[in-house]
């Protein structure tokens, strides 16, 4: 394409040099068999560098419709109908059969209007009123076609008549008149738009000609950024959790070792969740550099031999190779485990803490209207002495009330690292049914004791996705309308800030 432009440019400059100007770029392109749009593009490019001057031209012309082209071939419907009537007249049904229903319908009206024919109402016979007629409509269309659509050859009355019959349309063609500019030359050396590395390397910038900068031009208006609906809900959740006294955990690292993501949570290395069908494994780097060695041995011993009432997962069920595999974290509980380990080994001993996180996690799942391969997890963790299931229900109920969910139920469940465990259900006002919104439980001693936490310290935790409540809030049925390349940017701009309603009902267990 660039070579073609250069060839047209060279040809055009030579033409202007010889003839002094181009009166009309359309005629010029038509004569030389060139694409008019390409010629205009080259001319405007030369005009920017003052090689040429340009004046805009506007030419109006008529274009015949498909129906009009049919008239040129077969005659107008009225002429066809008149020609089909014999000297003695013809029955209406026979005439319609002879010329066709469509031609008869249009032609009869035009013939009657022109008083070319008459019809005997008693007999239904259609006869000629005159001996012969001229097909003026077709003749006029031939004249329009012959002069290549020149408006001057068609009177306004005739043109209006043809346009009413949808035989003619008026079109406007834009073209340019071209003359020599102040920098005119037979060959153009393109000015550089800016300095680049290649110019610096070969020092060609010293002799290069650069385009002048116009420092007086205004830039494009800059629109303000807009908070994504998902982030609006996230900001409100953060505010609620901070109001409840929770401290945010650092969750900026997406890659974790299998040790922190699975082993530290007492999740067996043979668990199906570690399969490639559920988890994204890294190839580079495939393995973590290190984990706390003393803690690693305690975790390994708990997995293989158990303790504190647990029989573990059996000898040989734990390998260093599996522990050190790098993955995209499947839950932010990997961060919770690290925070609890630091809490157990901090200077001054254990002190009760409340942690939360809201960040992205990754699962190797098939994408559909409600699932993506990545989503945001909201997690809350409370570590204190002698906590119970009642404390867990109370904290969860308080949190969900603050985000506007008041009708709740809890159902016993199983998790590898919590016992007891509960699924959290809420009543969906739009769907009119109970919907699972999260999971919760009390972390198992097999997970906490290797960290070095006191035996009477309990840790309660719960989690939910950020996407599901956001979809409910903004009435979205497909998660890909919320998160990903299909997001409606206008909706992002106009989405209202998320505000939770006041609670009106008590939670029930």
N, C-alpha and C positions, 0 to 999 in steps of 0.2 A: 504493500500500500504506500509506503514512504517513497519507494522508487517511482511509483506512478505519479505521486504528487510532484516530485522533482522534475519529471518529464513534462508534465502539464505546465509547471512554472516556467521552465526554459522556453517552451513553445509559446506561451502567452507573452513573455517579455519580448521575445523576438517579433511577435505580431505587433505589439504596441510600438516597438521601436521603428517598424516599417510603416505602419499606418497611422501612427500618432495617437490612436485611441481605439477602444472597442465600444461601438454604439450600444450594443445590447449583449450581455453575456449569454442570454438564452439562445439568440440567433447564432452567436459564435460557437457555443457548445453543440448546437444542432448541426451546423455546417461541418464541423470537424468530427462529429460522432462521439463527443465526450459527455460524461455525466455532468449535468448542470450544477448539481450540488457540489461536486468536486471542484469545478471551476470557480464557483463562488467562494469556497473555502480557501483556495489558493489566492484568489484576489484579495480577500480580507486579510490574509496573513501578510501579503505584500504591502497592503495599505497601512497596517500597524507600523511597519518599518519605513513608511513614507516613500516606498518605491512607486506607488500608484495613488491616484485620487479616485474616489468613487462617488457616484450619485445614484440614489435608489430610484428604480423605475417600477411602476405598477401597471400591468396590462390586464384588462378585463376581457374575457372571451367566453363564448358559449360552447357548451359540450352537449352533444346529442345523447339522449337516453337510449337504452336497449330497445324500447318500444319504437322510438323514432327511427332507429336503424332498420327495424322491421318494415316501417312505412316506405323507406327508400327501396326496399327489396320488392314489396308486394303492393304498394300503394296504400293510401289511407283507408280506414274502415268504411268511410262513407263512399269513397270512390269504388272500392271493391263491391259494396252492396249495390250501388247504382249500376255497375257494369254487369252484375248478375241478373238484373231484371230484364226479361225479354220484352219485345215490342208490345205484346198483347197482355202483359202483366203476369203476376205469379202469386200463388197462394203464400201466405205468411209463413206457414210451417215449412213449405218447400224451400222458400228463400232462406230461412234460418238454417235448414239442413245443408244448403248449398254453400253458404259462406262461413258457417260455424256460429255457435251461440254467442261467443264473446264479440266477434266482429259485427254480428247482427245487432247486438245491444247498443254498441257505441255508434255504429254506422247509421242505424235507423234514426236516432235522435238528431245526428248532424244533418242527414238528408232532409228530414222534415223541417229543421230550422232553416236550411238553405232553400227550401221549397223545390227540391229536386224531385220529390216523389209525393204520391198521395195514396191513401188507402180507403177502399170502399168498405165502410163499416158493416154493410149488409152481407157482403160476400167474403170479406176478408182478403180481397185481391189487392195487391200493391202494384201500382203502375207508375211509369215515368211521367213527370210534369214537363220535362224538357227533353230535347233530342240527345243532347250531349253536354258534358260538363268538363271543367278543367280541375285537375287535382292540385289545387293551389297550395294545400298544406305540404304535400310531398315536394312540390316545386320549390317552396320556400326552404324546406329542410335541405334540399340539394344545393341551394345557393349558400346556405350557412356552411355546409360541408366543403363546398368548392373554394370558399375564401378563407378556409382554415380558422373559422370562428371569429373573424374580424367583426366587431360590434357595429362598425360604421355601415355595414352592408345590410343590417336588419333594423327596421323601424321599431320604435318602442311599442307601438300598438301590436305589431306582428309578434314581437318577442314576448309581450305579456300574454298574448293568446296561446302561443306555444308553451309557455311556462305553466299556464293554467291547465293545459292538457298533459303536463309533466313530460313534455317531449324535449325540453331544453332546460339546462341549468347554467347559471352564470358563475364562472370561476375567475379568480384573480391570481395572476402569476407575478411573483416578485423577481426582479432581476436587477442588474447593475450596469451603469454607464461608467467606463473606465478610461482614465487619462494618466499622463505621466506625473509622478510625484517629484518632490525636491531631491530625493535620493535615488532617482531612477538610474538603473544600470542593467546591462544584459545578464549579469550574474549577481546573485545575492550571497553574501557571506553572513550566515546566521549569527546573530549576537547571542552570547552566552547568557542564560537566565540567572546564573549564580556560580559561585566558586565551588569547586569540588576537589576531592582528594587527588584525582588524576592530574588536574591542572597544577596542584602543588608539587606532585611527584616529578613531573616533567618540566615544571617551571613555565608551562605555556601561558599561565595567567599574565605574564609580563607583557605579552603581545596580543592577548585576547581582547576582543571588543565586547563589552558587557551592555546588556539592556539597561537603560536609565531607570532608576527607581523614582516612583511618584510618591513622595512622602505626604502629599496633601490628600490622597484618596482615603476614603473611609473604609474600614474593614467591614466584614460581614457582622451583622448584629449577633451578639453572643447571648444565647438563652441560658437561663440558670439551670443548674442540675436539679433533679427531682429524686426524692427518696423512693426506692422501690417499695411496692406494697408489702413484700416479705420483710423488708428492713423496718417498715413502719410498725408492724406487729412485733418484730424483734425488739425494737426500742422500748415499746410499752412493756413487754415481758421483762426486760432488764430492769426497768424502773420498778415494777412490782416486786421482783426478787430482791433488789437492793433495799426497797422499803421494808422488806421482811428480815433484813439483816444479813443477807447472803453476800459472800465475797466471790467475785468473778475469777474463774480459773484461767490460766494462760493456755489457749487452745490453738495457737497459730500454726502448729506443726501437724501437717496432714499425714506424714509418713511415720509409722510406729513399727517397732519390732513385735513379732508374735508374742514375745515374752510379756510385754506390758499390755498388749491387746487381749491376750487369751490366758497365758500361763498364770499371771499374777492374780487373775480372777478365778482361779481354780477350775478353769474350763479345760477338760481333757484334750490332749493332743490328737486324739482320734475323733474328736467331735466333728459332725458334718459341716458346721459353720466354717471350719478351716479349709474346706474344699475349694478348689478354684472356681467352682460353679457359684460360690457365694461370696468369695473374697478376691480382691485384686492384689496379686503378688507382684513385687517389683523385680525387674531383671537387672537393673543397674542403679544403685548398688543392691545386690540381692540379699546381703546380710548386714546386720547391725554390727557396729564396732565393739560395743561393750554394754553390759548391764551391771548393777551392783552385785559383785560376786558372792558376798556373804548372804545377801538376800536371795540370790539365785539358788544357792544350795538349799536354803530353807524351803523355798517353793518346790524345788525338785523333790525333796524329802517328803513334803506333804502330798505331792502327786503320787509318789511311788509307795509310800508307807502309811500315809494318813497320820492321824493323831487327833487328840481332843475329841474322841468319839467317832472319828471318821476312819474308814479303812483305806482311803486313797483310791487311786485308779490302777494299782498293781505295778509290780516291778517291771522295768523295761518299757514302761509306757511313757517315758519322758526322755527326750534327746536334746542335746545342745543345738544340733543343726536345725531342728524344728523351731526351737525357741528364738533363734537369731534371724529367722526369715523376716525380711522387711515387707510390709503390706501398707496399703492405704487403709487407715483406721476404719473399722466397721462401726465404732461407737466412741463417744467421748468418754466413756467409762474408763478407757485406757489412761486418760489424763487424771480421772478421779483416783485411780490406783496409785499413780505417781504422787499426787498431792497427799493421799493418806500415808504413804510410805515416808514422805518428808515430815508430815505431822507427827508420826510415831518416833522419828529419830531427831527431832529438833532439840536444840539446847534448852534445858529447863523442863523437859518432859512434855507429856501430852497435855494439850489444852483443847477444850471443845471448840468446834468450828462448824460453820455452815458455808458450803461452796455451791456455786452454780456455773454452768457454761451453756452457751448457745452458739453452736458452730457446725460446720459441714462434716458429714461422714459419708462413707462410700460402700455400696453393696453391689455385687455383680448380679444384678437382677434384670429381667426383661422389662423394657419400658412399655408402659401403657398409660391409660388416662389417669391413674392414681399412683403410679410408681415411676421413679427415675433411678438411675444408677448412683445418684448422689442426692442427699437431702440434708436438712438442718435438724440437729437433735437438741432439744432443750432438756437439760439434766440438772437435778437438784440433789445435793448430798448433805446429810447432817451427821456429824460424829459427836457423841456425848456418852456419858455414863448411863447404863441401865435403860436405854431406850427400848420401847416396845412397839408392837404392831399398832397399838392405839395411838402412839405418837406419830407414826407414819401416816395413818389415816387422817389425823388432825392437821398435820402440816400440808398434806396433799389437798385436803378440803379447803384449807385457808388459801392456798395458792390459786386453785381453780375458781374459787369464789371471786377472787380479786381480778381474774381475767374474764369474768362474766359467765362461767359455767357453774350452775348451781344444782342441777339435777344429776346426781352421780350414783354409781353403783360400783362395788368391788367384787371381783371374782377370783377365787384361788387359782394359781397358775404355777408353772415350773420354770425356773431359770437356773442355769448352772452355778451362778455365783450368789444367789439370794435364797434364803429360806427363813421364814415363809415368803412367798411371792404372790403378788396380786396384779391382775389386769384391771385397768381403770376404764369404766364405761360412762358415757354422758348421753343425755337425751338430745337428739338432733331435732330442733324445732321445724326445719324445712322438710327433712325426710320422714319425720314423725316416727322415729324409731331410735333404739339405743345403739350407739356406735362406740367401738373401742377407740380410745384416744391416747392411751399410754400404758406403761408398765411400771411396776414398783416392787420393792421388797426390802428385806433386811439382809445386809451382806453376811455371808457365811463365816463362821470362825476359821474355817480352813483358808479363807482369803485374808482375814485380818491378822491372825496371830503370827504368821511368818513375818509380817511387816514390823512387829514389835509393839503393837498396841496392847494396852492392859486388857486382861481377860474380861473385865466387866464393862469395857467400852463397846457400844453397839453403833453401827452405821446404817442409817436408813436412807433410801434413795428412790427416786422416781424419774421417769423420762417420757417425753412425747416428741413428736415431730413438730416443726414450726410450720410446715406447708399446709397440713390439714386444717388447723384453725384459721389460717390465712385464707384458704379457699372458701371456707364457710363464711368468713367475714365479708369477702368481696364477691360471693355468689359465683364461684368458678367451678365448672364441672370437670375440667381437664387440667391436670397439673402442668402440662406443657404451655398453657396459656399464662401461667404464673412464673415459670422458671425455665429459661432456655431461649433459643433463637426465635421462637414464635410469639414472644411476649409483645403485647400491644403497647407501644411506647406512649400513645395518647392516653391509654388507661393509667399508665404509670404516672403521667403528668397530672391527671385529674383526680386520682384516687385520694380520698379523704384520709386524714390522720386517724389512726385506730384508737378508739376510746372504749374502754370496757364499761358495760352498764352496771348499775348498782345491783347487788345480789338481792333476790327476793325469796329464795327457798333454801332450806337446810339440806346438806348432803346426808345420804342414808347409806349405811353399810350393808 
